[in-house]
Amino acid sequence: MPRGRLPETLRLSRSRLLMSGSALLWGLQFAFLTPSIGIILVALYSATPWEVGWALMLYNISGFISTLVVPSRADRKGDYLRPLLWCGGLTIALATALALVMSLPMAVLALVALGGPAGVGIGLLFAHQKHVGTSVSGIMKTRAIFSFSWVAGPPIATFMIGLLGKRSVLWAVVAIAVLGLAFTVLMMRERARTGGPIVTEDSRESVLTVLREPRVVVMTLAFLVLVGTTSASVATVALFATNRLDLDVIWGGVALGTCAALEIPILLGLGRLTTRFGPARLLLVGSIAGVIYYASLVVIDGPVLLVALQVLNAIFIATVQGLGLTIFQEVVPRPGLASGLFMNTQRLGAILSGPIIALGALPGLGYAWVFAACVPLVLLGLGLLAVARRLGR
């Protein structure tokens, strides 16, 4: 073995371990917190449904703005770990505030002032990976770990709330965030030993200049449409199972659990396939799987097919969520802004899913109308991506 090979191998292994651990901890923080916010506002502050809706809207607006501002500042500095450290501190402050404040207005203020900026953390982590030259396969592995945390996090958080009370999940978030801070500090030390960040000419490009590029605008609209269909589909499956197929609600949970479990190995496989076939071709294949899935749900009549078809749903969601980040990082020259734009397609896609889900009130097909509407929307998204590729040329 050549001299120096073992230390370099150990260094790379340590870096990958720190990155994987950080992704898991960031995923768990918000997998614990995000699904529990509504429950916490109602249980601790007696919030009405109207007040919960307004609180979550203001929280998401803060997150939307923060996801553009914070990563853009990190791009100018060429340093994504220091802002990541601040985001971890804000997460601790947010969870502590929600556990201790006594009034709803103060809780909403904490969500807006602390929660919005804190939510940028995972985007900064992916931006750091891109900045230091991590391969597409490596970023996909990190994305798979993040997805795993969202499979495990919500059930654990629900169990804790039921067993230990509403505030227990908040203190769990604090503990996870403290551990995440330790991982970030270790990553900063690792980065300092291997050399400081380099600010490239592309990273100084104006945010408005990037956002005005027709290719970026069209690509963002494409993913907004695609993410909107995935959000609507996930939110509707349980309702579809009970109202359209006359099944017990547990079948909706089985279907969603199957899809979530399949996403992780698919994401890992996409990391290898992307280097061979390219993200555009794989996204096309995944979108075709999505079209077949949505069209099939319009005509199925039993639980077996509902669960079996989750293979296609998992392929579609994994390609959109996994390859979307890769495509944004290829097109947008600033890693932080690229991650921020893609994260905001998730937020805006969730908003777009509202009108799509509302189609379930139409007579005839009921909630099957949601999946019927998703078919042309996926095709529209593919058309917009084709236009974006042509603009890029």
N, C-alpha and C positions, 0 to 999 in steps of 0.2 A: 504494500500500500504506500503510495507516495506521501512524503512528509506534508503535513497540513491538510490531507484529505479528511481525516477523522474529525478534527476540530470544525472544519467547514460543514461536514455532514451533521455534526451535533448542533451547530449554530442554526442550520436550516430547520432541523427537527424542533429545536426550541422555539424558533420563530413561528413555525406552523402550529405548535401547541398553544402558544400564547394567542395567536389569531383565532384558533378554533374555540379556545376557552372564552375569549372575549365575545365572540359571536353568540355563543351559548348563553352567556350571562346577560348580554344586551337583549337577546330574544326573550329570556325568562322574565326580565324586568317588566317588559311591556306586555308579554303574554299573561302575566299576573295582573297587571294594572289596568290595561285597556278594557277587557271585558267586565271588569269589576267597578268601573267608575260610576256607571248608572246605579248599580246596587248600593254603592257607598253613599252617593248623594241622597238617595231615598232613605236609607237606613239611618244615616248619621245626621242628616239635615232636614229630613221630611220634605224633600223636594217633590213637587208635582211633576207629572209627565211633561207639562209645558216648560217648567223650569229646567228639567233634565235636558230637553231638546235644545233650549237656548244655551245651556252651559256647554254641551257637547259641540254645538255649532261654533261658539266663540273659541273653544279649545282647538278645534280643527282649523279655524282661520289663523290662529296664532301659529299652529304647526305649519300651515302652508307658507306663511311669510318667513318663518324661521328657516324652513328648508331651502329657501332661495338665498337668504341673507348670510346665514352662518357658513355654509359650505363655500360660498363665493369669497368670503373673507379668508377662509382657509386656503383657497386656491391662490390668492395673492401672496400669502405667506409661504406657500408650499409646505405647510405643516398641518396635518390633520389629527395628530394625537393630542396636542395641547387642547384644542377645542373639544375633543372627545372627553378629556379629563373634566373640563368644565360641564359638559353635558351630564356626566356621571354625578357631579356634585349637585346639579340642578334636580336630578332625579331623586336624590336623597332629600333635598329640601322640599320637593313637591310631596313625596310620601309622608314626610314628617308633618308638613303643614296640614295635609288632609286628615291626618290622625289626631291633630291637636286643636285646630281652629274650631270655634263653636258656632259659627254662622255660615249660611249658604253663600252670601256675597263674598266672604273671605275665601271660601273654598273655590269659588269660580275664579276669583282673582289669582289664586295660586295656580289653577289649571292654565290660565291664560299666560301669566307672567313666567311661570316656571315650567309647566308641562309642555308648552309649544316648543321652546328651545331644546328641552331635554330630549324630545323625540327625534332630534336630528342625529343622534349618536350612531345608529346603525348605518346611516348613509355615509357618515364620516369614516366609518370602519371600511366600507367598500371602496371609498375614494382613496384611502390610504393604501389599500392593496393595489389598486390601479397605479397609484403614484410610484410605488416601489417596484413595479414591474412584475407583479404576480400574474401567472398565466390565467387564461380563461378557465381552465380546469380547476385551478386553485380557488378562484373566486366562486365557481359553482359549488365546490365543496363547502366553502364558508356559508353560501346561501342555503345549502342542504341542512347544515347544522342549525342555522337560524330557523328554518322551517320546522325542524324537529322540536325546537323549544316551544313553538306554537302548537304542536301536537300535544306535548306533555303539560304545558303551562296552565291553560284554562281549567282542565279537570282538577289539577292539584289546587289551584286557587279556589275553586268552588268547594272542594273538600275542606280546605282550611277555614273558609268563611262559615260553613255549616258546623264545623267542630269547635273552632276556637273563637269565632266571632268576626265581625266585619273589619275591625281594625287590624286583625292578625295578618291579613294579606299585605297591608301597607308596611308593617314592620318587616315582613319577609322581603318586600321590594327594597327596603333600606339595606338589609343584610346582603342581598344579592348585589346591589349597586356598590356597596363598600368593597366587596370582593372584586367587582369589575374595575374599580379604581386601582386596585393593586395590580391587576393584569395590565391596565393602561400604563401605569408607571414602569412596569417591567418592559413593556414594548418600547417606551420612550428611551429607556436605558439601552435596550438592544439596538435601537435605531442610532443612538449617539455613538455606539461603538463601531457601527458599520459605516458611518459617514452621515452628515447632515443632509436635509432635503435640498433639492435643487429646484429653483423656480424657473420654469421654461418660458419662452416667449409666448407660447400659446396660453399659458396660465394667466398672463396679464391681459388677455383680450377682454374687452368690456362685456359685462353681462348682457346689456341691452343689445350689443352687436350680435352675440350668440343667439339671443331670444328672437331677434328679427330675421334670422336666416330662414328662408322658406322651407328648407329641408327639415330643420329642427321643428318648426311649427307643425308641418304636416305629420311628421313622425310622432310628435306628442299627441296630436289628435287621434292618430291611429291607435296608439296604446291606450288612450283614454277610452276609446270605444271597446277595445278588447278587454280591458280590465273591468269596464262597466258590465260586460256580459258575465264575467266570472263572479263578480260580486253579487249580481242579481241571481245567478244560478245557485250559489252557496246559500244565500239567504232564503231561497224558495224551496229547496229540496224537501225540508221537513213538512212545509205546508202542502207541497205537491203530493207527498206520500199520504198524508191524512185526508186531504180534501178531494184530490183527484183519483187516487188509487184506493181510498177507503182502508188504509193500513193503520196499524198502531204507530204512534209517533217514534217508537224505538227504531223503526226501519229507516227513518230519516237520519237518525244518529248513526246507524250502521253504515249507511251510504256515505255520509260525510267522513266518518272515521276511516272507512276503506280508502276513500280518495286521498285523505291526508297522509295515510301510511304509505300509499304508493308514490306520492310525490317525491319522497326523499330518495329512494333508489333511482327514480327517473332523473332527478336533478344531478345525481352523481354520474349517471350514464351520459347525460348531455354534456358534461364537462369534457369527456373524452371525444364524443362525437363531433363537438363543435370544431375542434382543430382539424377534423378530417373533411367535414361537409360544409362548414360555415354556418353561422347563426341564421342567415336568411332562409336557407333551405329547410333547416330544422323547424323554424318557426312556421313555415308553410305547411309542413307535415303535421305539426301540432295543431294548427288552425283547422286543417281538414278533419282531424280527429274531433275537434270541438264542434264543427258543423254536424258531423255524423252523430255525436252525442246528443246535441240539442234536438236534431230532427227525430232521433229515435225516441226521446222522452215524450214527444207529442203523441206517439202511437202505442207505447207499451202499456201493459195492463196488470203487471204483477211485480212482487218484490225481488224475484230472482234477477230479472233483467235490470231493474233499478240498480242493484248492487254490482252486477257484472259490468254494466256500462260505465262504472266509475273508473275503469282502466282508461277509457278514452278521455274522461273528464280530467283525470290526473295528468295525462300527457299534455292536454291543452293548457291547464293551469301552470304546470311546471315549465313549459316552453315560454309562455307569456311572462311569468314572473322571473324565471331564471335568465332567459336569453334577452329579455327586455333590458335588464341592467347592462348586459354585455353590449348590446346594440347602441344604447345611449352613450356608453363610455367610448365606443368607437367613433361616433359621429360628433359628440361634443368634446372639444379639446381640453376642457377643464374637468378633472375627475370629480371635484366636489359638486360643481354645478350639474354635471351629468347625473350623479347619484340623486341630487336634490330634485331635478326635473322628473326622474323616474319615480321617486317616492311620491311626488305630488300627483302623478297620474293615478296612484293608488287612492289618494284622498278624493280627487275629483271623480274617479271612476265609481267610488262608493256613492257619491252624490248622484251620478248619472243612473245608477242602478235603481234609485227610487221610482222614477217614472216607468222604468221597465217592469218592476215588480207590480206597479199599480195596474198593469194590464191584466193581472190575475182576477180583477173584479169583473171583467167582461164575461158575458154569458157564453155558453157553449163549451169551450175547452177549459174554462177556469184557469188554474195556475199553469196549465200547459201552454197558454198564450205566451207566458214569459219565455219559455224555451223556443217557441215558434218565432218570436221576435228576435231572439239571439242569433238565429241562423243568418238573416240578411245583415245584421250588425257585424258579425265576424267577417263576412265577405266584404263589407264596407271597410273594415279595418285592414284587411289584406290589400284592398285596392289603394288605400291611402299609403300603405307601406311601399307599394310598387311605385307610386308617384314620388315618394321621398327618395327612393333609390335612383329614380331617373333624374331628380333635381340634383342629387349628389354627383352624378356623372357630369 
